[in-house]
Amino acid sequence: MTAIKEGFAPNRDEILQVGIAEFAVTDEGQPFACYGLGSCVAIAMYDRSESIGGLAHVMLPSAAEIDGGQDAKFADTGCRRLFAELRALGAASKRVEAKLAGGSEMFEFEGIASDVGKRNVAAAKATLAELNVPIEAEAVGGNHGRSIVLDTASGTLAVKTANSEMRTI
């Protein structure tokens, strides 16, 4: 059974794009992607032994900073929701691992958007630590955009950074 974005029929030959403030999970090997990550963070979680994986595309650190909204909009609630959905599909809490990508500082903002990339990464890491989900690898920070593709069956995360080769973490 696959629990993914509403209205999407799983197809392992197609890559499902997970947009800003969205998440998707699967136990059918569906690959997921986030394109053009700037200050947003892609949070990939997976249970390799059960081939269950998911991806959240978060844009802000904490739902407490704003009057809430969609779970996947925020690093804290997005991590918690993604973890809960993986467990609902049969992932074992002790086997779930994570990878992070994004969190760049591409523009200078003031106010709530100040250092949002760094704060997104910090909030994701803090929430994953609370959930006891180890971070296996990350491609975060800097001042350049990224696009990623998650192989949900293996947990492999392909990362393409602007002006560089694709690498796998």
C-alpha positions, 0 to 999 in steps of 0.5 A: 500500500502506498500513501502518497500525494492525493490523486497520484497513482504510483509508477516506479518508472516516473519520479514524483515531484514533492513540492514546497510544503508537501510530503510523500511516503511509499512502500512500493519503491516510488522515487521522489524528487525535490527540484530547486531547493534553496533555503528549503530543506528536503528531509528524506527518511527510510527503513531500508530493510522494509523498503519504506521511504518518504520525503518532505519539502519544508520551507520554514523551521517551526510551526510555532513561529507562525500560526501553523499550517500544513505539517510539511511546511515546517521542519519540526512538524514535517519531520514528525508527520513523515516519521508517523506516516512511515511507521503507519506503513510498517517502518520500524522506529529503530531502523528509520534513518534520514538524509538532509539536503538544501538549507542554502542562504541564497538571498539576504532577508530580514525578519522571519526569513533571516538565516532561514536556510540555517534555521531550517537545517537546525530545526530538522536536526533537532526534531530528528534527534528528538525522534531518535532518527539518525542522520546518515548523510547531508548536503546542506548550507552554502549559497547554491541551489540543489535538486534531489532524487530519493530512491525510497527502496534503498535510501539513496539520495542523488544530489545535483548542486548548481554548477556541479556533478550529481553525487549520491549520498 
